[in-house]
Amino acid sequence: MAGMTTDGGKWQGAGLAWALTAFAVTRAVIWAAACTAPQDRGRPQSPREWSHVPTIRWDAGHYARILKTGYPLENGGLPSGAGVEVLAFFPLYPLTARLAAVWIEPEAALVVTTHLASAAAMVFLYLWARRRYNPRVAFWSVLVLSVYPPAMFLSTGYADGLLLLWVALAVWLLENGRLWPAALVSGLATATRPTGLALAAVLLLWAVQHRPRLAWPAQAARLAAIGLVSISGLIGYQLYLWRHYQRPDAFLVAQARWSGPKDRPDALLRILVLAPVTERAVAPVKYLFRGDWDRLREPGRWNALWNVAIVSLAVAGLIRARPVPRVFFLLPVFIFLEGWLPDPAGGARLIGIARYQLVALPSFLLLAAWMVHRWPTWLRGGFCAACLAMQCLYVRHFVNWELVG
């Protein structure tokens, strides 16, 4: 790794192979941790069903249900009670997993799809990073993302790996001047997860910055068309829900299940001071000083801290001119706003924010560049090893049906 050069040395051509090898090694380590994780099925309120695929837990069950039977329809309308929550999970990931489900069981197909999509995403991340910096930084950007603790979800039955692929591909297409193909990919992203809207927003801003010389009616029509294509997946899913359930608000009903209480007497103050974020972000420090080791070992306690780090890197990229276009650094900011704004006082949807930031590619690239140019090799290696160890802790808790984000 230390032998990578920026002047066409022997690692120049093999850099992508090394990057994919590093990603594969991290996935092997995480999968080994998952397969050897404890599974305390006898504890109180333990889920009834434990999939034999260790990384099919929590939301992965919703995707497995969609893959097997589609979206539920009870008495010709919306599912009752908590069953309506499945509508919050977008269709493209289980639809893509059907390709693998032809040969293997559905739950395993979800995990295989996530791994393949994540590996493809690393290819485009590497190519983009190499274009903006050099092969050495590109390698470390892939490694940093691979060891990022919430990257555990790149080995589960979650849609984050597929979304990561769309974001990496769209960024690479934009770098190569392919705006309309990037808009199509953004449409796929918005059919994968709601956070795909952050990519659509960045893409539209890119289109504004790189607009051709046209009269304003043609310019407005062009931007409107790009915007519609960029969110076409979301539009298509909402139209499907409307037709399937005969209700235009089906998705909003599902989303309401994930919100916290609305009537808080201190809501305005909590919003002004970003209390849902700051309280969670300082919690690990507070537990450390208290010596509360049990809470420190709960991975979910660290999620807000990871999010603050990702957004801070994005802000640094926005403030100072760098090889990466500033507009790309808005991606992590938009993702944060998507998680915070629906419940700004309670922060009920911030629990998974660190996972959503897996697609914050500019932040990971900026961190990798700093590490290469400013950190000694031993510090880079130690940092990555520590992150990978925490990722193992994440997956072991996840397999045991403990909420990690």
Secondary structure, 3 states (H helix, E strand, C coil): CCCCCCCCCHHHHHHHHHHHHHHHHHHHHHHHHHHCCCCCCCCCCCCCCCCCCCCCCCHHHHHHHHHHHCCCCECCECCCHHHHHHHHCCCHHHHHHHHHHCCCCHHHHHHHHHHHHHHHHHHHHHHHHHHHCCHHHHHHHHHHHHHCHHHHHHHCCCCHHHHHHHHHHHHHHHHCCCHHHHHHHHHHHHCCCCCHHHHHHHHHHHHHHCCCCCCHHHHHHHHHHHHHHHCHHHHHHHHHHHHHHCCCCHHHHHHHCCCCCCCCCCHHHHHHCCHHHHHHHHHHHHHHHHCCHHHHCCHHHHHHHHHHHHHHHHHHHHHCCCCCCHHHHHHHHHHHHHHHCCCCCCCHHHHHHHHHHHHCHHHHHHHHHHHHHHCCHHHHHHHHHHHHHHHHHHHHHHHCCCCCC
